[in-house]
């Protein structure tokens, strides 16, 4: 894998995994990227209509890496063979109907771009405030 590729995984907090390595509440799963045994980035909770939907098998969550907690930098559980996974049980799935995945993807990309723009805007505003403070101090 080159330095630019990332593997996005479904993730669950360890307090949401039972002693048999099953996910207790599958609605509390997030997408994460993992680097060096820690969460590098993280999304919001997955949408049950696309991830727990018996009517839409294309992106169903079946296994999840296990993290100490949902936080960037949190450790993921590993053993000598690599990442440890919890299983989503069949009882976690339901019928949510047809999903227009293409439309959802368009909305996701739009939301990510909007978030990136607002993050850049906030960073620029913060930098401008810091520069003004420096001028005031001098």
N, C-alpha and C positions, 0 to 999 in steps of 0.2 A: 504494500500500500504506500502510495507517495505521500508526502507531507501535506498535500492539499485535500486529500480524501478524508472523510470522517464516517464512522459507523454510528448511526443513530440506533439506540436501543430503547426498548420499553424498560421502565424501572419502577421498583416499588420500595417503600421504606421497610426496614427490617421489622418494625413493630406492626406491620400489616402482613406478616408471614407467619403461618402456624408452624407447629413442631414437625409437620410432615412436608414442609417446604411448599405449601399451597398459599396462594394469595387469598387473604381474608376478604377484602373489599376491592374488587377489580375496577371500581370507578375511581380509585385513588392511585392511578398509574400515570406516569409522565414519560415523555421522550427525553432522553439524555444522551450526551456524548461522554465517553469515558476516556481519560488519558492518565497513564501512570497509576492506575488503580483508584482514581478519584473522579468524581463528576466534574467535567470541564464546562459543560453548558447544559441548560435545562429548559423545558417548555412548561406550559401550564398542563393541567390534567387532560388526559385523552377524552375524546368525545365518545360516549357509549354507542351512538348511532353508527360510527364507523369502526369502532374497535371491539365492541361486544355484541355485534349485530349478527344474528343467525341468518338474516336476509342479505347480508353483505360480507361474504367470506374473504374478500381481497386483501383486507388489512386487519384481520382479527388478531388481537393480542393473545398469545398462547403461553409465552414464558416471559419473565422479567428478570433483569439483573437486580440484585438486592443491595440497597445503599443504607448506610447508617441513618441518614436523614436526607430530606430533599433540600440540599444546599450545595452551591458550587464549592468544590473543594472537599466535600464529604467523601469518605472512603466507601468503596464498594466491596462487598464480601467476595473473597477469593480463597481457593485452596491450591494445592500443588498443581492441579490440572488447569487452573485459570479461574474465570468468573463463575460464581455460584448463581443459580437461577431458581426462581420460584415459578410454580405452574398455576395458570388460571384454570379453575375447575369449570366443567361444562355448565354447572348451575349458575354461573356468573353471566352467561349469555342470554339474550332475549331477542324478541322480534321487534325491530325498530322500523321496518319497511325499507323501501328503496332509497339508496343514497346516490346523489349526483356528485361523485368524487371529483370530477373535473371542476365543477363550480366551487366546491370546497377548497380545492387546491388554489384556484384563482384568488379566493378570499384570503387564504392563508398567506400567499405571496404578497398580496396587497397590505395585509396587516403587518407583516414583517418589514416591508419597505417603509410603511408609516412609522413603525416603532424605531427603525434605524434613523429616519429623518428627525424624529423628535429627540432621540438620544443625541444626535449630532448637534441639533439646535440647542439643547440644554447644555451640552459641553461647551459650545461656543459662547453661550450666555454666561456660564460660570467663568470661562477664561476672560471674558470682557470685564466682569465684575472684579476679578483678581487684578487685572491691569489697572482698573480705576482705583482700587485700594492702594496699589503700589504708588500711583501718581499722587494720591492724597497723602500718603506717608512721607513721600520725598518732599 
